[in-house]
Amino acid sequence: NEILPSGSALPLATSPEQQPYVFAAAFNTGDPDAIERVYEAGGVFVGSPGQPTTGADRREANARMAALGLPIEVKPRHVYVADDIALLIVDWTISGTASDGEEVDIQGTATDVARRGEDGIWRYVIDNPFGTATQKP
C-alpha cells in the first residue's frame, strides 16, 4: 500500500477549483482529522439527504464513509465564484470492495458551498454530496 501523508501535511485549497481535490486527498488518507481541516468550524455536512450535521456529528459521518477504506474520486463539473464564496458542482464516486468485504458503489453529484477565509484558504461551509437527491421516507 502507498503511504499517504498525514492529514496535517496535506495542503489546503488556495483557490475554489482546488477544494474538491483537497477534500478527496484528505478523505483518501482515512484520517477524520484531515477531513475536518477542509471545513469551516460551523460547516455543514449533509451525510444523507435532508440530514445536515455539524461539529462532532459531521466528523463522525465523514469518518464512517472514510472507514470503508475506499478512495473517493472527484470530477468537478462547475465552479461559480462570487467574491469569497464559491458554489461547486462535483461528480464523485466511491466504489470497490470495502474493508469488511462488502462491494460498495456510492456516487452522487455534490452541490457544495466554499468560502475563502481571512487566511486565504477555501473551506466548505456546506458539503452536500448527494446534491438534489430527495430524502427517503
C-alpha positions in Angstrom: 0.0 0.0 0.0 1.1 3.5 -0.8 1.8 5.6 2.3 -0.2 8.8 2.3 0.9 12.0 4.1 -0.7 12.6 7.4 -3.7 14.9 7.4 -1.8 17.8 8.8 0.8 17.6 6.0 -1.8 17.9 3.2 -2.0 21.4 1.7 -5.4 23.2 1.8 -7.2 24.9 -1.1 -5.9 28.3 -2.1 -8.5 28.5 -4.9 -12.0 27.2 -5.1 -11.2 25.0 -8.0 -8.8 23.1 -5.7 -11.3 22.4 -3.0 -12.8 19.1 -4.4 -9.3 17.7 -4.9 -8.2 18.8 -1.5 -11.2 17.1 0.1 -10.5 13.9 -1.9 -6.9 13.9 -0.8 -7.9 14.4 2.9 -10.7 11.7 2.6 -8.3 9.3 1.0 -5.9 9.4 4.0 -8.8 7.8 6.0 -8.0 10.3 8.8 -11.1 12.1 10.1 -8.9 15.0 11.4 -7.6 15.5 7.9 -11.1 15.6 6.6 -12.2 18.1 9.3 -9.5 20.6 8.1 -11.4 21.2 4.8 -14.4 22.6 6.7 -15.1 25.9 8.5 -15.7 25.4 12.2 -19.5 25.7 11.7 -19.6 24.0 8.3 -22.4 21.7 7.5 -22.1 18.1 6.0 -25.2 16.5 4.6 -24.4 12.8 5.1 -27.8 11.8 3.7 -30.4 13.9 2.0 -32.3 16.1 4.5 -29.9 15.3 7.4 -27.4 18.1 7.9 -24.7 17.6 10.5 -22.1 19.9 12.1 -19.3 19.6 14.7 -18.7 16.1 16.2 -21.6 14.7 14.2 -20.1 15.9 10.9 -16.7 14.4 11.9 -18.4 11.1 12.7 -20.4 11.0 9.5 -17.3 11.6 7.4 -15.3 9.1 9.5 -17.9 6.4 8.7 -17.5 7.0 5.0 -13.7 7.0 5.2 -13.8 3.8 7.2 -14.9 1.9 4.1 -11.3 2.1 3.2 -12.0 3.1 -0.4 -10.8 6.2 -2.2 -13.2 8.9 -3.4 -12.8 10.1 -7.0 -14.0 13.6 -7.8 -14.7 15.3 -11.1 -15.7 18.9 -10.7 -18.4 20.0 -13.2 -18.8 23.7 -12.4 -17.2 26.2 -10.1 -19.1 29.5 -9.7 -17.3 32.3 -7.7 -18.7 35.5 -6.2 -16.0 37.3 -4.2 -15.2 34.9 -1.3 -18.0 32.4 -1.9 -18.0 29.5 -4.4 -20.6 27.1 -5.5 -19.1 23.8 -6.6 -20.9 21.1 -8.6 -18.9 17.9 -8.3 -19.5 14.4 -9.6 -18.0 11.8 -7.2 -17.7 8.0 -6.8 -16.6 5.6 -4.1 -16.5 2.1 -5.4 -14.7 -1.2 -4.8 -14.5 -3.8 -2.1 -14.7 -2.3 1.4 -12.5 -3.3 4.3 -15.4 -5.5 5.6 -15.5 -7.4 2.2 -18.8 -5.7 1.0 -19.0 -4.4 -2.5 -19.6 -0.6 -2.5 -20.8 1.6 -5.3 -21.8 5.0 -4.0 -21.9 8.1 -6.2 -23.5 11.4 -6.5 -23.3 15.0 -7.7 -22.4 17.3 -4.9 -23.7 20.9 -4.6 -21.2 22.4 -2.2 -20.5 25.9 -0.9 -17.0 27.0 0.0 -15.7 30.3 1.4 -12.3 31.9 1.4 -11.2 32.6 5.0 -9.1 35.5 6.2 -6.1 33.2 5.9 -6.8 32.9 2.1 -7.8 29.2 2.5 -11.0 27.9 1.0 -13.1 25.6 3.2 -16.6 24.1 3.0 -19.4 26.0 4.5 -21.9 23.4 3.1 -20.8 20.0 1.8 -23.9 18.4 0.2 -22.6 15.2 -1.5 -25.9 14.0 -2.7 -27.0 17.3 -4.2 -30.6 17.4 -5.2 -31.4 13.8 -4.2 -34.7 13.6 -2.3 -34.9 12.3 1.3 -36.1 8.8 1.5 -39.3 8.4 3.6 
